């Protein structure tokens, strides 16, 4: 019978190296005129602040954030119409059909999902972008199983 070395999970019991955070060249960015309403402006202010603090927002990302904020505002407008009219509407022949605002809402949610993912505003993309799992930005996890032999 041989005495095998104990098996240790990669990174087990060890603090992961923290990723050095990228510093955004922006400290603040004013809401652009292209935002459609006050809700879009509020979303711009909160999301741009979060992205700048993370160091993941640059000026070239602004058009994506505009699309994200406007989609959010349009989604809320569609939700309001659905709340007032219901999920179905009558047709000219007396039957009913799905409200067109349901389709608008669904399109807005799809747009939010796509642009939010590109910006790192969804949980999965955020984990990847911010290096969950200890990634140090060059593809390795920062954990070397041979470190214990130093």
C-alpha atoms as one frame of an Amber mdcrd trajectory, in Angstrom:
protein
   0.000   0.000   0.000   1.417   3.346  -0.973   0.953   6.572   0.850  -0.488
   8.890  -1.731  -0.306  12.600  -1.242  -3.614  14.081  -0.159  -5.708  15.334
  -3.027  -6.520  18.988  -2.853  -9.163  20.765  -4.878  -7.775  23.419  -7.124
  -7.749  26.593  -5.064  -9.115  24.760  -2.024  -8.449  26.578   1.235  -6.600
  29.293  -0.532  -7.558  32.877  -1.067  -7.872  33.685  -4.710  -5.777  36.446
  -6.153  -7.886  39.483  -6.797  -8.033  40.879 -10.266  -6.635  44.351 -10.584
  -9.592  46.488 -11.514  -9.443  48.441 -14.743  -9.978  52.136 -14.236 -12.457
  53.739 -16.602 -11.268  56.900 -18.298 -14.662  58.385 -17.385 -15.698  59.550
 -13.954 -19.144  60.710 -15.013 -21.138  61.060 -18.211 -24.185  63.274 -18.650
 -27.384  61.728 -20.006 -27.576  62.357 -23.748 -30.483  64.090 -25.490 -31.401
  60.844 -27.289 -32.972  59.404 -24.136 -36.744  59.309 -24.603 -38.068  60.219
 -21.143 -37.288  60.797 -17.481 -37.234  57.063 -16.720 -34.569  56.499 -19.406
 -32.543  59.340 -17.867 -32.846  57.769 -14.390 -31.721  54.396 -15.716 -28.811
  56.110 -17.511 -27.666  57.776 -14.300 -27.789  54.608 -12.203 -26.341  52.201
 -14.777 -23.591  54.527 -16.020 -22.521  55.112 -12.425 -22.346  51.361 -11.772
 -20.426  50.678 -14.993 -17.960  53.517 -14.376 -17.350  52.331 -10.809 -16.613
  48.838 -12.154 -14.233  50.314 -14.701 -16.105  48.699 -17.582 -17.631  51.759
 -19.263 -15.975  53.908 -21.883 -17.313  56.616 -24.173 -17.686  54.177 -27.061
 -20.166  52.181 -24.940 -22.574  55.122 -24.669 -24.718  54.181 -27.715 -25.318
  50.726 -26.217 -26.346  52.273 -22.922 -28.708  54.664 -24.751 -30.358  51.656
 -26.438 -30.570  49.867 -23.083 -32.134  52.843 -21.275 -34.634  53.590 -24.048
 -35.625  49.912 -24.243 -36.276  49.951 -20.517 -38.456  53.062 -20.846 -40.375
  51.593 -23.808 -40.889  48.370 -21.868 -42.452  50.337 -19.013 -44.703  52.205
 -21.456 -45.840  48.889 -22.933 -46.464  47.521 -19.432 -48.626  50.550 -18.677
 -50.676  50.018 -21.844 -51.100  46.325 -21.015 -52.244  47.267 -17.509 -54.841
  49.666 -18.944 -56.049  47.611 -21.935 -55.368  44.051 -20.796 -53.470  41.262
 -22.512 -56.060  40.963 -25.275 -57.867  43.556 -27.377 -61.024  43.315 -29.497
 -60.729  43.220 -33.261 -63.045  44.880 -35.773 -64.969  41.629 -36.298 -65.669
  41.231 -32.566 -63.091  38.568 -31.802 -60.085  39.147 -29.569 -56.364  39.047
 -30.218 -53.217  39.485 -28.183 -52.479  43.123 -27.479 -49.735  44.497 -29.732
 -48.173  45.946 -26.589 -47.351  42.413 -25.426 -45.149  42.053 -28.512 -43.606
  45.468 -27.893 -42.837  44.505 -24.302 -41.277  41.217 -25.416 -39.146  42.994
 -28.030 -37.970  45.472 -25.395 -37.038  42.665 -23.018 -35.059  40.962 -25.792
 -33.250  44.246 -26.516 -32.545  44.761 -22.811 -31.140  41.257 -22.582 -28.835
  41.700 -25.586 -27.549  45.179 -24.788 -27.385  44.483 -21.066 -25.235  41.442
 -21.746 -22.884  43.435 -23.960 -22.513  46.010 -21.200 -22.094  43.423 -18.432
 -25.410  44.228 -16.765 -26.615  40.638 -16.447 -25.325  38.296 -13.720 -23.585
  35.740 -15.953 -21.749  38.264 -18.123 -20.869  40.325 -15.055 -19.242  37.277
 -13.450 -17.221  36.633 -16.603 -16.224  40.277 -17.045 -15.242  40.821 -13.441
 -13.243  37.618 -13.289 -15.311  35.399 -11.043 -13.419  32.281 -10.223 -10.220
  34.220  -9.733  -9.333  34.772 -13.382  -6.480  37.205 -13.632  -7.358  38.333
 -17.129  -4.975  36.092 -19.077  -7.070  32.952 -19.008  -5.637  31.251 -15.963
  -7.368  31.167 -12.630  -4.427  32.530 -10.657  -4.174  29.200  -8.831  -1.200
  26.966  -9.493  -1.392  23.459  -8.061   2.414  23.375  -7.881   2.627  26.427
  -5.591   2.705  24.157  -2.551   6.116  22.871  -3.720   7.801  26.296  -3.519
